[in-house]
């Protein structure tokens, strides 16, 4: 009896088309066997059956995945329209219960302040105790999920020894009658913000696909919770994908910019470009304004780049990376107009700062020869002042130093142990290194300021031009700040009086240097390390230190206001001051000396205080005032 095999095999396609149950696929083979089909035919039908069942299973799996994805998409779409956090949380547990078909669903949120997890929303729960549970980190299934940030599942909670069972939690779970529980973490980045649960009151095995499904839903739910907490702005799964895509694009753009700037910087170094060329190239690549700033610039000071080891640092809307070498801060690359600098662009800024430091070092090496020439010229001024002034002036002109203009001699020293003093091991080597660093920084400062610098007597001597309106004391203080900032160590500076035209009087430079050194030693003795001053800043001590012995200037600075007041008003404040000090600063004895009423003495002394300042009777001021009165009296006697 013949059998139509093609008809039987086609019946499997019909079964697939109408979605028949799995048991229906046995019928074609049974009919063929009943009709007397041979072994080959039966084997072929069995093979076709297996293929059809496989196709059926794959179609069922695809339909299931499509249904799940559709449900997730609809859930994300629904959550996107929510604004109220409570509504978001209720929707989350409702969807979780619906998607997995469980009897109960509930959600716990982390309490960072208390360090535990608390029940926030339940769906299908009937126990008040269960609805008010709090789980410590690691307690119960939910506490373990919150602590480890991993999903956990049990088909029989009370028989599962993996969880830390506590009386409170077990009582709540028992009241609710829960048996099978699945918990997945709600994650924001690497942070767990809560746990989402699905549970049944009977034993149930949650399949791997169901765990993954609830985890996917939890990801959407976490985004929705974050959205509700952050001003109600909703994010959907699609928006998250778009955001991720934007991040990838931005990252790719940053890598391309880094590659571009690497090529540009390499070309700059090869063709001998400068610091400003680096800043210009970086401005184009980073889409901002980049400039090289010196160590004492306000932007560099605000960034506090000391100790950052070349790392980019942000201050407000400004980014900066230190340009340093050998522990010395040479400046910084400062970026404006691009506050949102990603890590790749930060590394680009740091690499550009490194290239800048190499360029500066190369320039410094080339300039050290010129610095040595400047030092030799200053040495000649100090050691051989009788040389032909014309030749000295010509050498200075070649170095772009105008020695026919007013200059000041500065003696500088790094504040530390007195040279040669025995101390910690390696003290001598440190002193040598400090002198070398100080000379390097001072030479750079002198070269940029059209001056001269040389090492001498354990420190450095500088000959710097004096700008109009500037004073020797101001120049000393400014230079101490500049050198101290560059070396990141206190530098003390003593200044001479002004030399009007050093080229015309070469011998005056050696005399001024001796005066500057005496001022430097006085500053250290007075405990003013790291400061800068001229002799005129030190009162009568400066009068003793200065070669000029500017007595009139000292008297004018000390009691000039009182003398001028007497001349304008015809008063007798100077004589009153002399009698006051001669009487041991006693108003009663002063009035006897002057033959006036004690109130008159008090009024005159009050006027003196307004002219000289409230501290005029302090020991230091009183001593200077008495010395100035004596010198004033002597000068008056000479005039008469």
C-alpha positions as CSV (number, residue, x, y, z in Angstrom):
1,X,0.0,0.0,0.0
2,X,1.6,3.3,-1.1
3,X,1.8,6.3,1.1
4,X,1.9,10.0,0.0
5,X,4.9,11.3,2.0
6,X,4.7,14.8,0.6
7,X,1.2,15.2,1.8
8,X,2.2,14.1,5.4
9,X,5.2,16.4,5.4
10,X,3.0,19.3,4.2
11,X,0.7,18.7,7.2
12,X,3.5,19.9,9.5
13,X,3.5,23.2,7.7
14,X,-0.2,23.5,8.3
15,X,0.3,22.7,12.0
16,X,2.9,25.5,12.1
17,X,0.7,27.9,10.3
18,X,-2.3,27.5,12.7
19,X,-0.1,27.3,15.8
20,X,-1.1,23.9,16.9
21,X,-0.2,22.4,20.2
22,X,3.0,20.2,20.5
23,X,0.9,17.0,20.8
24,X,-0.6,17.6,17.4
25,X,2.7,17.0,15.7
26,X,2.6,13.3,16.6
27,X,-0.5,12.7,14.4
28,X,1.0,12.6,10.9
29,X,3.4,9.9,11.9
30,X,0.7,7.9,13.6
31,X,-1.5,8.1,10.5
32,X,1.4,7.0,8.3
33,X,2.2,4.0,10.5
34,X,-1.5,3.1,10.5
35,X,-1.5,3.2,6.7
36,X,1.5,0.9,6.5
37,X,4.2,3.3,5.7
38,X,7.7,1.8,5.5
39,X,10.6,2.5,7.8
40,X,12.2,5.1,5.5
41,X,9.0,7.0,5.3
42,X,8.5,6.9,9.0
43,X,12.1,8.1,9.6
44,X,11.6,10.9,7.2
45,X,8.4,11.9,9.0
46,X,10.2,11.8,12.3
47,X,12.9,14.1,10.9
48,X,10.3,16.5,9.6
49,X,8.5,16.4,12.9
50,X,11.7,17.4,14.8
51,X,12.4,20.2,12.3
52,X,8.8,21.5,12.7
53,X,9.0,21.4,16.5
54,X,12.2,23.3,16.4
55,X,10.8,25.9,14.1
56,X,7.7,26.0,16.4
57,X,9.9,26.6,19.5
58,X,11.9,29.3,17.8
59,X,8.8,31.0,16.6
60,X,7.4,30.8,20.2
61,X,10.6,32.2,21.6
62,X,10.5,35.1,19.2
63,X,6.9,35.8,19.9
64,X,7.7,35.8,23.6
65,X,10.7,38.1,23.2
66,X,8.6,40.4,21.0
67,X,5.9,40.5,23.6
68,X,8.4,41.3,26.4
69,X,10.1,44.0,24.3
70,X,6.7,45.4,23.4
71,X,5.8,45.4,27.1
72,X,9.1,47.1,28.1
73,X,8.6,49.7,25.4
74,X,5.1,50.4,26.5
75,X,6.3,50.6,30.1
76,X,9.0,53.1,29.2
77,X,6.5,55.1,27.2
78,X,4.0,55.2,30.1
79,X,6.7,56.2,32.6
80,X,7.9,59.0,30.3
81,X,4.6,60.7,30.8
82,X,4.7,60.6,34.6
83,X,5.7,63.7,36.7
84,X,4.8,62.7,40.3
85,X,7.3,60.4,42.1
86,X,4.5,58.5,44.0
87,X,2.8,57.8,40.7
88,X,6.0,56.6,39.2
89,X,6.6,54.2,42.0
90,X,3.0,52.8,41.9
91,X,3.3,52.3,38.1
92,X,6.6,50.5,38.6
93,X,5.3,47.8,41.0
94,X,2.0,47.4,39.0
95,X,4.0,46.8,35.8
96,X,6.4,44.4,37.6
97,X,3.5,42.4,38.9
98,X,1.7,42.4,35.5
99,X,4.8,41.5,33.5
100,X,5.8,38.5,35.5
101,X,2.2,37.5,36.5
102,X,3.0,37.3,40.2
103,X,0.7,37.7,43.2
104,X,2.7,40.4,44.9
105,X,5.1,43.1,43.7
106,X,6.8,45.7,45.9
107,X,9.6,48.2,45.8
108,X,12.2,49.3,48.4
109,X,14.4,52.4,48.3
110,X,17.7,53.0,49.9
111,X,18.0,55.4,52.8
112,X,21.6,56.7,52.7
113,X,21.3,58.6,56.0
114,X,20.1,55.5,57.9
115,X,22.2,53.0,55.9
116,X,19.3,50.6,55.2
117,X,16.5,49.9,52.7
118,X,12.8,50.6,53.5
119,X,9.5,49.5,51.9
120,X,8.1,52.3,49.8
121,X,5.3,50.9,47.6
122,X,3.5,47.5,47.5
123,X,1.0,45.9,45.1
124,X,-1.1,42.9,46.1
125,X,0.2,43.1,49.7
126,X,-2.3,42.5,52.6
127,X,0.0,42.7,55.7
128,X,0.5,46.0,57.4
129,X,3.7,44.7,59.1
130,X,5.1,43.7,55.7
131,X,4.4,47.1,54.2
132,X,6.4,48.8,57.0
133,X,9.5,46.7,56.9
134,X,13.0,48.1,56.9
135,X,15.9,45.9,55.8
136,X,19.5,46.5,56.9
137,X,22.2,46.1,54.4
138,X,22.7,42.4,54.0
139,X,19.6,41.4,55.8
140,X,17.1,39.2,54.1
141,X,16.9,38.7,50.3
142,X,16.3,42.4,49.6
143,X,19.1,43.6,51.9
144,X,21.5,41.2,50.1
145,X,20.4,42.6,46.7
146,X,20.9,46.2,47.9
147,X,24.3,45.4,49.3
148,X,25.7,43.3,46.4
149,X,23.9,45.1,43.5
150,X,23.1,41.7,42.1
151,X,19.7,39.9,41.5
152,X,18.8,37.1,43.9
153,X,16.0,34.6,43.6
154,X,14.6,31.9,45.9
155,X,11.8,29.4,45.3
156,X,11.3,28.9,49.0
157,X,12.4,31.8,51.2
158,X,12.3,30.2,54.6
159,X,14.3,27.1,53.5
160,X,17.0,29.2,51.8
161,X,20.2,29.5,54.0
162,X,21.9,32.1,51.8
163,X,20.1,35.0,53.3
164,X,20.5,36.5,56.8
165,X,17.2,35.7,58.4
166,X,16.0,38.2,61.1
167,X,13.0,37.9,63.3
168,X,11.5,41.2,62.0
169,X,11.9,40.4,58.3
170,X,10.8,36.7,58.6
171,X,7.7,37.8,60.6
172,X,6.8,40.3,57.9
173,X,7.3,37.8,55.1
174,X,5.3,35.1,57.0
175,X,2.4,37.5,57.6
176,X,2.3,38.2,53.9
177,X,2.5,34.4,53.1
178,X,5.3,34.8,50.6
179,X,7.3,31.7,49.4
180,X,9.0,32.4,46.1
181,X,10.7,35.8,45.8
182,X,12.8,37.5,43.0
183,X,14.6,40.7,43.7
184,X,16.6,42.8,41.2
185,X,18.6,46.1,42.0
186,X,17.5,49.5,40.8
187,X,20.8,51.0,39.5
188,X,21.9,54.5,38.6
189,X,25.3,54.0,37.2
190,X,27.2,52.0,39.8
191,X,24.9,53.1,42.6
192,X,22.0,51.0,44.0
193,X,19.0,53.2,44.8
194,X,16.6,50.4,45.7
195,X,15.3,46.9,45.0
196,X,12.3,45.8,42.8
197,X,10.6,42.5,43.9
198,X,8.2,40.0,42.4
199,X,6.8,37.3,44.7
200,X,4.3,34.5,44.9
201,X,2.6,32.8,47.9
202,X,3.4,29.4,46.6
203,X,6.6,27.7,45.4
204,X,7.7,28.8,42.0
205,X,10.9,28.6,39.9
206,X,11.7,31.9,38.2
207,X,13.3,31.2,34.9
208,X,16.5,33.0,33.7
209,X,14.5,34.8,31.1
210,X,12.1,36.1,33.8
211,X,15.0,37.4,35.9
212,X,16.5,39.2,32.9
213,X,13.1,40.6,32.0
214,X,12.6,42.0,35.5
215,X,16.2,43.4,35.4
216,X,15.5,45.1,32.2
217,X,12.3,46.6,33.6
218,X,14.2,47.7,36.7
219,X,16.7,49.6,34.5
220,X,13.8,51.5,33.0
221,X,12.3,52.0,36.5
222,X,15.5,53.4,37.9
223,X,15.7,56.0,35.1
224,X,12.1,56.9,35.8
225,X,12.8,57.3,39.6
226,X,15.9,59.4,38.8
227,X,13.8,61.5,36.4
228,X,11.1,62.2,39.0
229,X,13.7,63.2,41.6
230,X,15.5,65.5,39.2
231,X,12.9,68.1,38.4
232,X,10.5,65.7,36.7
233,X,12.4,65.4,33.4
234,X,11.5,62.0,32.0
235,X,13.9,59.7,30.2
236,X,12.8,56.7,28.1
237,X,15.0,53.8,27.1
238,X,15.2,55.4,23.6
239,X,16.5,58.6,25.1
240,X,19.1,56.7,27.1
241,X,20.3,55.1,23.8
242,X,20.5,58.4,22.1
243,X,22.4,59.9,25.1
244,X,24.8,56.9,24.9
245,X,25.2,57.5,21.2
246,X,26.0,61.2,21.8
247,X,28.6,60.3,24.4
248,X,30.2,57.9,22.0
249,X,30.3,60.6,19.3
250,X,31.7,63.2,21.7
251,X,34.4,60.7,22.9
252,X,35.3,59.9,19.3
253,X,35.5,63.7,18.6
254,X,37.8,64.1,21.6
255,X,40.1,61.3,20.4
256,X,40.2,63.0,17.0
257,X,41.0,66.3,18.6
258,X,43.8,64.7,20.6
259,X,45.2,63.1,17.5
260,X,45.1,66.4,15.7
261,X,46.8,68.3,18.5
262,X,49.5,65.6,18.7
263,X,50.3,66.0,15.0
264,X,50.3,69.8,15.3
265,X,52.5,69.9,18.4
266,X,55.0,67.4,16.8
267,X,55.2,69.7,13.7
268,X,55.7,72.8,16.0
269,X,58.6,71.1,17.8
270,X,60.2,70.0,14.6
271,X,60.1,73.5,13.0
272,X,61.2,75.3,16.1
273,X,57.8,76.8,17.1
274,X,57.3,78.8,20.3
275,X,55.0,78.8,23.3
276,X,52.5,81.1,21.7
277,X,52.3,78.7,18.6
278,X,51.4,75.9,21.0
279,X,48.7,78.1,22.6
280,X,47.3,79.0,19.2
281,X,47.2,75.4,18.0
282,X,45.5,74.3,21.2
283,X,42.9,77.0,20.9
284,X,41.8,75.7,17.5
285,X,41.7,72.1,18.6
286,X,39.9,72.6,21.9
287,X,37.5,75.3,20.6
288,X,38.5,77.8,23.3
289,X,41.0,80.5,24.0
290,X,44.4,79.2,25.3
291,X,47.1,81.5,26.5
292,X,50.5,81.0,28.3
293,X,50.5,82.8,31.6
294,X,53.5,83.5,33.8
295,X,53.7,82.1,37.3
296,X,52.7,85.4,39.0
297,X,49.7,86.0,36.7
298,X,46.3,86.2,38.6
299,X,44.9,83.3,36.6
300,X,47.7,81.0,37.6
301,X,47.6,82.1,41.2
302,X,43.8,81.5,41.3
303,X,44.3,78.0,39.9
304,X,46.7,77.0,42.7
305,X,48.7,74.7,40.3
306,X,51.5,74.2,42.8
307,X,51.8,70.5,43.5
308,X,49.4,69.4,40.8
309,X,52.3,67.6,39.0
310,X,51.1,68.8,35.6
311,X,47.4,67.7,36.0
312,X,44.8,69.9,34.5
313,X,42.8,71.8,37.1
314,X,39.6,73.8,36.9
315,X,38.7,77.1,38.7
316,X,35.3,78.4,37.8
317,X,35.1,78.7,34.0
318,X,38.9,78.4,33.5
319,X,41.1,75.4,33.1
320,X,44.8,75.4,33.6
321,X,47.8,73.0,33.4
322,X,51.1,73.8,35.1
323,X,54.2,74.3,32.9
324,X,57.1,73.2,35.2
325,X,60.5,71.7,35.1
326,X,62.7,70.4,37.9
327,X,60.3,71.6,40.5
328,X,60.2,75.1,39.2
329,X,56.9,76.6,38.0
330,X,57.5,78.2,34.7
331,X,53.9,79.2,34.1
332,X,50.7,77.6,32.9
333,X,48.5,77.0,29.8
334,X,45.2,78.6,30.7
335,X,42.0,77.6,28.7
336,X,38.9,79.9,28.7
337,X,35.6,79.4,26.9
338,X,35.4,75.6,27.3
339,X,34.4,74.8,30.9
340,X,33.1,71.3,30.0
341,X,36.4,69.7,29.3
342,X,36.2,65.9,29.1
343,X,39.0,63.6,30.3
344,X,40.5,63.2,26.8
345,X,40.7,67.0,26.3
346,X,42.2,67.3,29.8
347,X,45.0,64.9,28.8
348,X,45.5,67.0,25.6
349,X,45.9,70.2,27.7
350,X,48.4,68.4,30.0
351,X,50.4,67.1,27.1
352,X,50.5,70.5,25.5
353,X,51.8,71.9,28.9
354,X,54.5,69.3,28.8
355,X,55.5,70.3,25.3
356,X,55.5,73.9,26.4
357,X,57.9,73.1,29.2
358,X,60.2,71.4,26.8
359,X,60.2,74.4,24.5
360,X,60.9,76.8,27.4
361,X,63.7,74.6,28.5
362,X,65.2,74.6,25.0
363,X,64.8,78.4,24.9
364,X,66.4,78.7,28.4
365,X,69.3,76.6,27.3
366,X,69.8,78.9,24.3
367,X,69.5,81.9,26.6
368,X,71.9,80.7,29.3
369,X,74.8,81.7,27.1
370,X,73.4,85.2,27.0
371,X,72.8,85.1,30.7
372,X,76.4,84.2,31.3
373,X,77.5,87.2,29.2
374,X,75.2,89.4,31.3
375,X,76.7,88.0,34.5
376,X,80.2,88.6,33.2
377,X,79.4,92.2,32.4
378,X,78.0,92.8,35.9
379,X,81.0,91.1,37.4
380,X,83.2,93.6,35.5
381,X,81.2,96.5,36.9
382,X,81.7,95.1,40.4
383,X,85.3,93.9,40.2
384,X,86.9,96.3,37.7
385,X,84.9,99.6,37.9
386,X,87.9,101.5,36.5
387,X,87.5,100.0,33.0
388,X,86.7,102.2,30.1
389,X,83.0,103.3,30.5
390,X,82.6,103.5,26.8
391,X,83.4,99.8,26.3
392,X,81.1,98.8,29.2
393,X,78.3,100.8,27.7
394,X,78.8,99.2,24.3
395,X,78.6,95.7,25.8
396,X,75.5,96.7,27.7
397,X,73.8,98.0,24.5
398,X,74.5,94.6,22.7
399,X,72.6,93.0,25.6
400,X,69.7,95.5,25.2
401,X,70.5,97.1,28.6
402,X,70.2,100.9,28.8
403,X,72.7,101.8,31.6
404,X,72.2,105.5,31.0
405,X,68.8,105.2,32.7
406,X,68.2,105.0,36.5
407,X,69.0,101.6,38.0
408,X,68.9,99.8,41.4
409,X,71.2,97.1,42.6
410,X,69.5,94.2,44.4
411,X,71.1,91.6,46.6
412,X,69.0,88.4,46.7
413,X,69.3,85.2,48.7
414,X,67.1,82.2,49.2
415,X,65.9,82.2,52.8
416,X,67.6,79.3,54.6
417,X,70.5,78.3,56.8
418,X,73.4,80.7,56.8
419,X,75.8,79.6,54.1
420,X,78.5,77.3,55.5
421,X,76.6,76.5,58.7
422,X,76.8,72.9,59.8
423,X,73.5,71.1,59.7
424,X,71.7,68.3,58.1
425,X,73.6,65.9,55.8
426,X,73.8,67.4,52.3
427,X,73.4,71.0,53.5
428,X,76.3,72.2,51.3
429,X,74.9,70.4,48.2
430,X,71.6,72.0,48.9
431,X,73.1,75.5,49.2
432,X,74.9,75.0,45.9
433,X,71.6,73.9,44.2
434,X,69.7,76.8,45.7
435,X,72.3,79.3,44.5
436,X,72.1,77.8,41.0
437,X,68.3,77.9,41.0
438,X,68.2,81.4,42.2
439,X,70.7,82.6,39.6
440,X,68.7,80.9,36.9
441,X,65.5,82.5,37.9
442,X,67.1,85.9,38.5
443,X,68.9,85.8,35.1
444,X,65.6,85.1,33.4
445,X,64.0,88.0,35.2
446,X,66.9,90.3,34.4
447,X,66.9,89.3,30.7
448,X,63.2,89.9,30.4
449,X,63.6,93.2,32.3
450,X,66.6,94.4,30.3
451,X,68.9,94.2,33.3
452,X,71.9,92.2,34.5
453,X,72.4,89.4,37.0
454,X,75.3,87.4,38.5
455,X,76.1,85.0,41.3
456,X,78.1,86.5,44.2
457,X,78.7,86.0,47.9
458,X,76.4,82.9,48.3
459,X,73.5,84.7,46.6
460,X,72.7,86.7,43.5
461,X,73.1,90.3,42.5
462,X,70.8,92.1,40.0
463,X,71.1,95.4,38.3
464,X,67.6,96.4,37.2
465,X,66.2,99.5,35.5
466,X,63.8,101.7,37.6
467,X,60.6,102.5,35.9
468,X,59.2,106.1,36.1
469,X,57.2,106.6,39.3
470,X,58.7,103.4,40.8
471,X,60.9,103.3,43.9
472,X,63.8,101.1,45.0
473,X,61.7,99.6,47.8
474,X,58.8,98.8,45.5
475,X,61.2,97.2,43.0
476,X,62.7,95.1,45.8
477,X,59.4,93.9,47.1
478,X,58.1,93.1,43.6
479,X,61.3,91.2,42.7
480,X,61.2,89.2,46.0
481,X,57.6,88.1,45.1
482,X,58.5,87.2,41.6
483,X,61.6,85.1,42.5
484,X,59.8,83.5,45.5
485,X,56.9,82.6,43.3
486,X,59.1,81.1,40.6
487,X,61.2,79.1,43.1
488,X,58.3,78.4,45.5
489,X,60.7,79.4,48.3
490,X,61.1,82.6,50.3
491,X,63.6,84.9,48.6
492,X,64.9,87.9,50.6
493,X,66.0,91.0,48.7
494,X,67.9,94.1,49.8
495,X,68.0,97.2,47.5
496,X,70.4,100.0,47.1
497,X,69.5,103.7,46.6
498,X,68.9,104.7,42.9
499,X,71.9,105.0,40.6
500,X,71.0,107.6,38.0
501,X,73.3,106.5,35.2
502,X,75.5,103.4,36.0
503,X,77.3,103.6,32.7
504,X,78.7,107.1,33.6
505,X,79.7,106.0,37.1
506,X,80.8,102.3,37.0
507,X,82.2,102.6,40.5
508,X,78.8,103.4,41.9
509,X,77.6,99.9,41.2
510,X,80.1,98.3,43.6
511,X,79.2,100.8,46.3
512,X,75.4,100.2,45.7
513,X,76.0,96.5,45.9
514,X,77.7,96.8,49.3
515,X,74.7,98.9,50.5
516,X,72.2,96.3,49.2
517,X,74.0,93.5,51.0
518,X,73.9,95.4,54.2
519,X,70.2,95.9,53.8
520,X,69.8,92.2,53.0
521,X,71.6,91.2,56.2
522,X,69.5,93.7,58.2
523,X,66.3,92.2,56.8
524,X,67.4,88.7,57.9
525,X,68.4,90.0,61.4
526,X,65.0,91.7,61.7
527,X,63.2,88.4,60.9
528,X,61.8,89.8,57.6
529,X,62.9,86.8,55.5
530,X,61.2,86.5,52.2
531,X,60.6,90.3,52.0
532,X,62.2,93.0,49.9
533,X,63.2,96.4,51.1
534,X,65.5,99.4,50.6
535,X,67.5,101.3,53.3
536,X,64.8,103.9,53.4
537,X,62.3,101.3,54.6
538,X,64.4,100.5,57.7
539,X,64.2,103.9,59.5
540,X,67.3,105.0,61.3
541,X,68.7,101.5,60.7
542,X,68.5,102.3,57.0
543,X,70.2,105.6,57.7
544,X,73.1,103.8,59.2
545,X,73.3,101.2,56.4
546,X,73.1,103.6,53.4
547,X,76.2,105.1,52.0
548,X,74.4,108.3,51.0
549,X,73.5,109.1,54.7
550,X,70.4,110.8,53.6
551,X,69.8,112.7,56.8
552,X,67.3,115.2,55.4
553,X,65.3,112.4,53.8
554,X,65.2,110.5,57.2
555,X,64.1,113.6,59.1
556,X,61.4,114.4,56.5
557,X,60.1,110.8,56.5
558,X,60.0,110.7,60.3
559,X,58.8,114.2,61.5
560,X,58.3,116.1,58.3
561,X,54.6,116.4,58.9
562,X,55.1,118.1,62.2
563,X,57.8,120.5,60.9
564,X,55.6,121.4,58.0
565,X,52.6,122.0,60.3
566,X,54.7,124.4,62.5
567,X,55.8,126.3,59.4
568,X,52.2,126.6,58.1
569,X,50.5,127.4,61.4
570,X,53.2,129.1,63.4
571,X,52.8,126.5,66.1
572,X,55.4,125.0,68.4
573,X,54.9,121.3,68.0
574,X,58.5,120.4,67.3
575,X,59.7,122.1,70.6
576,X,56.9,120.5,72.5
577,X,58.0,117.1,71.2
578,X,61.6,117.7,72.3
579,X,60.5,118.9,75.8
580,X,58.1,115.9,76.1
581,X,60.9,113.3,75.4
582,X,63.4,115.3,77.5
583,X,60.9,115.2,80.4
584,X,60.6,111.4,80.3
585,X,57.3,111.6,78.3
586,X,55.6,113.2,81.3
587,X,53.0,115.9,80.3
588,X,53.2,117.4,83.8
589,X,57.0,118.0,83.6
590,X,56.6,119.1,80.0
591,X,54.3,121.9,80.9
592,X,56.8,123.1,83.5
593,X,59.5,123.1,80.9
594,X,57.4,125.0,78.4
595,X,55.7,127.2,81.0
596,X,52.3,126.4,79.6
597,X,49.1,124.8,81.0
598,X,49.0,121.0,81.0
599,X,45.9,121.1,78.8
600,X,47.9,122.9,76.2
601,X,50.5,120.1,76.3
602,X,47.8,117.5,75.9
603,X,46.2,119.4,72.9
604,X,49.6,119.7,71.2
605,X,50.4,116.0,71.7
606,X,46.9,115.1,70.3
607,X,47.8,117.1,67.2
608,X,51.1,115.3,66.9
609,X,49.3,111.9,67.1
610,X,47.0,113.0,64.2
611,X,50.1,114.0,62.1
612,X,52.4,111.0,62.9
613,X,49.9,108.3,63.6
614,X,48.5,106.6,66.8
615,X,51.6,104.5,67.3
616,X,54.1,107.4,67.5
617,X,54.9,106.7,71.2
618,X,55.7,103.0,70.6
619,X,59.3,102.2,71.5
620,X,60.6,101.8,67.9
621,X,58.8,104.9,66.6
622,X,59.7,107.0,69.7
623,X,63.4,106.2,69.2
624,X,63.3,107.2,65.5
625,X,61.4,110.4,66.3
626,X,63.9,111.4,69.0
627,X,66.8,110.8,66.6
628,X,65.0,112.8,63.9
629,X,64.5,115.7,66.4
630,X,68.2,115.7,67.3
631,X,69.2,115.7,63.6
632,X,66.6,118.4,62.8
633,X,68.0,120.6,65.7
634,X,71.5,120.1,64.5
635,X,70.6,121.1,60.9
636,X,68.8,124.2,62.2
637,X,71.8,125.1,64.2
638,X,74.1,124.8,61.2
639,X,71.7,127.0,59.1
640,X,71.7,129.7,61.8
